[in-house]
């Protein structure tokens, strides 16, 4: 086990041991993930705080442009994301895939508490991604109706009338949109005896058309 895997697992004792032995808290793996990104993704609040105290770069991003705050928002870890914001995490940061923001990630997963905190700290409610979809629209696409309605109550706009401008390129047997996910491999996977695979390429949005 190394520092990255220990961070993903939330093993604070192991992380402290690696740091005491000289491990760099800002070292990244082959796809750009750092210990604080892994710790935030897992919701390990005490570990995130320790890494910050040891000089971890809060706004470091992986190869997909995802930061620790974005992963915490995606996972619904309100305590972690609140701490990161208070320490200077960028609320309106954008990932490289579609120009996704933390608010969009939280909306898609239906994490209303996270949405509340983000909006209270200046998240741009009606920012749109590269396909002109807002957080509200993306919540509706993922059938997160309560999250979408919450955003609307705060002034959110963008209820989708069609799906051709999105990355929801397929539907399940009941006709619901199926989201094309970013690679979800975490350093914790190896210790869980899961097979590691190469990150999948995102769906080719450019193949979708805007015909009326």
ABEGO torsion letter per residue (X at the ends): XBAAAAAAAGBAAAAAAAAAAGBBAABBBAAGBBAAAAAAAAGBAAAAAAAAAAGBBAABBBAAGBBAAAAAAAAGBAAAAAAAAAAGBBAABBBABGGBBAAAAAAAAGBAAAAAAAAAAGBBAABBBAAGBBAAAAAAAAGBAAAAAAAAAAGBBGBBABAAABABABBBAAGBBBBBBBBABBAAAAAAGBBBBBBBBBBBAAABBABX
